[in-house]
Amino acid sequence: MPHLRAAGHNAYPLTLSGLADKRGLPAGQQTHVRDIVDEIERRDLRDVVLVGHSYSGIPVGQAAERIGDRLTRVIFVDSAVPADGESFASVWPDGGAAVRASIAANGGFWPVVGAAHFDGNGLTSEQVARIVEGSTPHPGASLVEPAVLARPLGELPATYLKCVLDDPEPSDDVAELLTGERWELVELDTGHWPMFSRPRELAALLVTAGSRDAGS
């Protein structure tokens, strides 16, 4: 965020319901979509560039189509993307069985991962410790509730930012979306957590991608 603000942009980080200081709030996936839409409408934001990382690409992609002409572009940072009728868990190779089992065994939450999970992501030990210490269990309902899209995701102006250090290729669903005229691919040579490993470069890419449709 400091790099975005230094470049003259406003940035509004949002904690989704059920996480961090909002723990204890009921939180399905559609709750998270409403969190995003409500924040944009509450602030009466225009020329919005929505950014979603990892899981949050799923609610961000849905929110992007619901804010109408407030949207300039949506940027997916090494994230999942929503598919109508599909959940975060259902697109996993095992159909989400492992995710569902983990949620069931942990009181309805997907548990926090340990430090070893972050190996190979270009992070320092201090950065890994910061992520782990700041993590909270993820509300399971948001991972198994299906996405709801009123129109094809490929119709949105979008940038997919792929972090190539751990996996150089986009997933099949993202690759298909990238064949459309409104989607573009940008690559960053780091792991899944670029806001920690390459914050300055990430901010520069967000500014560049977000300006694609400015004034158009």
C-alpha positions as a Python dict, from the first residue, in 0.01 Angstrom:
ca = {
    (1, 'M'): (0, 0, 0),
    (2, 'P'): (271, 259, 74),
    (3, 'H'): (405, 218, -281),
    (4, 'L'): (58, 262, -431),
    (5, 'R'): (-7, 573, -227),
    (6, 'A'): (335, 709, -311),
    (7, 'A'): (235, 677, -676),
    (8, 'G'): (-70, 895, -611),
    (9, 'H'): (-336, 627, -573),
    (10, 'N'): (-582, 564, -294),
    (11, 'A'): (-579, 212, -154),
    (12, 'Y'): (-851, 59, 61),
    (13, 'P'): (-751, -276, 211),
    (14, 'L'): (-1050, -475, 329),
    (15, 'T'): (-1065, -748, 592),
    (16, 'L'): (-1331, -1000, 495),
    (17, 'S'): (-1585, -1122, 748),
    (18, 'G'): (-1476, -1410, 969),
    (19, 'L'): (-1104, -1326, 943),
    (20, 'A'): (-849, -1133, 1151),
    (21, 'D'): (-1025, -866, 1358),
    (22, 'K'): (-1361, -977, 1214),
    (23, 'R'): (-1338, -1327, 1357),
    (24, 'G'): (-1668, -1449, 1496),
    (25, 'L'): (-1878, -1301, 1217),
    (26, 'P'): (-2070, -1555, 1006),
    (27, 'A'): (-1899, -1574, 669),
    (28, 'G'): (-2002, -1759, 358),
    (29, 'Q'): (-1864, -1673, 16),
    (30, 'Q'): (-2155, -1444, -66),
    (31, 'T'): (-2091, -1262, 263),
    (32, 'H'): (-1746, -1180, 129),
    (33, 'V'): (-1890, -1058, -200),
    (34, 'R'): (-2122, -827, -6),
    (35, 'D'): (-1831, -708, 211),
    (36, 'I'): (-1656, -581, -102),
    (37, 'V'): (-1960, -432, -274),
    (38, 'D'): (-2080, -264, 46),
    (39, 'E'): (-1739, -105, 107),
    (40, 'I'): (-1727, 40, -244),
    (41, 'E'): (-2079, 176, -218),
    (42, 'R'): (-2027, 307, 138),
    (43, 'R'): (-1725, 507, 23),
    (44, 'D'): (-1898, 597, -305),
    (45, 'L'): (-1585, 494, -495),
    (46, 'R'): (-1554, 544, -871),
    (47, 'D'): (-1289, 432, -1121),
    (48, 'V'): (-1232, 129, -903),
    (49, 'V'): (-950, -117, -965),
    (50, 'L'): (-1040, -427, -765),
    (51, 'V'): (-752, -652, -660),
    (52, 'G'): (-788, -1005, -528),
    (53, 'H'): (-513, -1242, -413),
    (54, 'S'): (-539, -1619, -366),
    (55, 'Y'): (-891, -1716, -240),
    (56, 'S'): (-1012, -1357, -252),
    (57, 'G'): (-1008, -1362, -633),
    (58, 'I'): (-1334, -1558, -609),
    (59, 'P'): (-1540, -1295, -422),
    (60, 'V'): (-1355, -1010, -599),
    (61, 'G'): (-1449, -1152, -940),
    (62, 'Q'): (-1815, -1165, -839),
    (63, 'A'): (-1809, -819, -682),
    (64, 'A'): (-1651, -676, -997),
    (65, 'E'): (-1956, -752, -1207),
    (66, 'R'): (-2193, -622, -937),
    (67, 'I'): (-2050, -271, -907),
    (68, 'G'): (-2135, -181, -1266),
    (69, 'D'): (-1975, 129, -1409),
    (70, 'R'): (-1779, 195, -1090),
    (71, 'L'): (-1531, -67, -1213),
    (72, 'T'): (-1224, 20, -1420),
    (73, 'R'): (-1046, -316, -1405),
    (74, 'V'): (-1016, -624, -1188),
    (75, 'I'): (-671, -765, -1114),
    (76, 'F'): (-628, -1122, -998),
    (77, 'V'): (-297, -1167, -816),
    (78, 'D'): (-201, -1536, -836),
    (79, 'S'): (-558, -1610, -737),
    (80, 'A'): (-845, -1846, -787),
    (81, 'V'): (-1119, -1714, -1014),
    (82, 'P'): (-1493, -1769, -974),
    (83, 'A'): (-1694, -2004, -1193),
    (84, 'D'): (-2071, -1992, -1173),
    (85, 'G'): (-2199, -2273, -952),
    (86, 'E'): (-1851, -2381, -842),
    (87, 'S'): (-1685, -2327, -506),
    (88, 'F'): (-1321, -2273, -412),
    (89, 'A'): (-1305, -2634, -294),
    (90, 'S'): (-1487, -2797, -584),
    (91, 'V'): (-1220, -2714, -842),
    (92, 'W'): (-946, -2896, -649),
    (93, 'P'): (-824, -3221, -809),
    (94, 'D'): (-1008, -3434, -553),
    (95, 'G'): (-1329, -3234, -588),
    (96, 'G'): (-1260, -3058, -261),
    (97, 'A'): (-1272, -3368, -42),
    (98, 'A'): (-951, -3282, 142),
    (99, 'V'): (-1060, -2923, 204),
    (100, 'R'): (-1401, -3035, 332),
    (101, 'A'): (-1244, -3297, 557),
    (102, 'S'): (-1004, -3041, 702),
    (103, 'I'): (-1289, -2797, 765),
    (104, 'A'): (-1496, -3067, 936),
    (105, 'A'): (-1204, -3168, 1157),
    (106, 'N'): (-1134, -2809, 1264),
    (107, 'G'): (-1468, -2680, 1385),
    (108, 'G'): (-1584, -2537, 1054),
    (109, 'F'): (-1259, -2359, 969),
    (110, 'W'): (-969, -2424, 733),
    (111, 'P'): (-670, -2421, 971),
    (112, 'V'): (-367, -2197, 950),
    (113, 'V'): (-68, -2355, 776),
    (114, 'G'): (279, -2379, 924),
    (115, 'A'): (600, -2207, 817),
    (116, 'A'): (706, -2495, 591),
    (117, 'H'): (411, -2421, 361),
    (118, 'F'): (587, -2103, 246),
    (119, 'D'): (910, -2266, 130),
    (120, 'G'): (1002, -2183, -229),
    (121, 'N'): (813, -1853, -237),
    (122, 'G'): (1111, -1617, -222),
    (123, 'L'): (1036, -1511, 135),
    (124, 'T'): (1276, -1442, 420),
    (125, 'S'): (1230, -1621, 751),
    (126, 'E'): (1113, -1292, 902),
    (127, 'Q'): (850, -1251, 633),
    (128, 'V'): (727, -1608, 683),
    (129, 'A'): (704, -1551, 1057),
    (130, 'R'): (502, -1234, 1000),
    (131, 'I'): (255, -1414, 773),
    (132, 'V'): (214, -1711, 1007),
    (133, 'E'): (176, -1497, 1317),
    (134, 'G'): (-84, -1278, 1147),
    (135, 'S'): (-287, -1564, 1002),
    (136, 'T'): (-628, -1673, 1131),
    (137, 'P'): (-832, -1983, 1042),
    (138, 'H'): (-1045, -1935, 731),
    (139, 'P'): (-1425, -1973, 764),
    (140, 'G'): (-1507, -2298, 591),
    (141, 'A'): (-1844, -2192, 455),
    (142, 'S'): (-1675, -1941, 224),
    (143, 'L'): (-1470, -2221, 67),
    (144, 'V'): (-1758, -2457, -10),
    (145, 'E'): (-2032, -2210, -108),
    (146, 'P'): (-2071, -2177, -488),
    (147, 'A'): (-2000, -1862, -684),
    (148, 'V'): (-2284, -1674, -853),
    (149, 'L'): (-2209, -1496, -1180),
    (150, 'A'): (-2470, -1315, -1386),
    (151, 'R'): (-2252, -1309, -1698),
    (152, 'P'): (-1930, -1471, -1821),
    (153, 'L'): (-1624, -1364, -1626),
    (154, 'G'): (-1437, -1315, -1951),
    (155, 'E'): (-1648, -1008, -2026),
    (156, 'L'): (-1481, -813, -1745),
    (157, 'P'): (-1170, -602, -1816),
    (158, 'A'): (-913, -806, -1627),
    (159, 'T'): (-545, -862, -1565),
    (160, 'Y'): (-418, -1193, -1430),
    (161, 'L'): (-87, -1149, -1251),
    (162, 'K'): (87, -1487, -1237),
    (163, 'C'): (364, -1539, -984),
    (164, 'V'): (583, -1789, -1162),
    (165, 'L'): (836, -1901, -901),
    (166, 'D'): (639, -2200, -770),
    (167, 'D'): (425, -2271, -1079),
    (168, 'P'): (500, -2096, -1410),
    (169, 'E'): (169, -2171, -1584),
    (170, 'P'): (-181, -2039, -1510),
    (171, 'S'): (-444, -2296, -1420),
    (172, 'D'): (-659, -2430, -1703),
    (173, 'D'): (-960, -2212, -1617),
    (174, 'V'): (-745, -1898, -1613),
    (175, 'A'): (-571, -1998, -1938),
    (176, 'E'): (-909, -2024, -2107),
    (177, 'L'): (-1014, -1680, -1983),
    (178, 'L'): (-686, -1536, -2113),
    (179, 'T'): (-784, -1633, -2467),
    (180, 'G'): (-1051, -1362, -2456),
    (181, 'E'): (-1000, -1006, -2577),
    (182, 'R'): (-1055, -842, -2238),
    (183, 'W'): (-805, -1041, -2032),
    (184, 'E'): (-429, -1001, -2019),
    (185, 'L'): (-152, -1198, -1851),
    (186, 'V'): (132, -1035, -1655),
    (187, 'E'): (409, -1238, -1490),
    (188, 'L'): (616, -1166, -1180),
    (189, 'D'): (924, -1371, -1094),
    (190, 'T'): (839, -1447, -734),
    (191, 'G'): (621, -1678, -526),
    (192, 'H'): (261, -1665, -414),
    (193, 'W'): (307, -1377, -167),
    (194, 'P'): (440, -1085, -376),
    (195, 'M'): (306, -825, -134),
    (196, 'F'): (583, -948, 99),
    (197, 'S'): (853, -1072, -139),
    (198, 'R'): (831, -805, -412),
    (199, 'P'): (607, -522, -287),
    (200, 'R'): (757, -244, -499),
    (201, 'E'): (738, -445, -821),
    (202, 'L'): (385, -561, -739),
    (203, 'A'): (271, -204, -683),
    (204, 'A'): (422, -93, -1015),
    (205, 'L'): (241, -373, -1199),
    (206, 'L'): (-89, -286, -1028),
    (207, 'V'): (-52, 80, -1129),
    (208, 'T'): (28, -13, -1489),
    (209, 'A'): (-254, -265, -1520),
    (210, 'G'): (-501, -39, -1346),
    (211, 'S'): (-432, 244, -1591),
    (212, 'R'): (-513, 30, -1896),
    (213, 'D'): (-873, 150, -1916),
    (214, 'A'): (-840, 491, -1751),
    (215, 'G'): (-1028, 750, -1945),
    (216, 'S'): (-1164, 498, -2192),
}
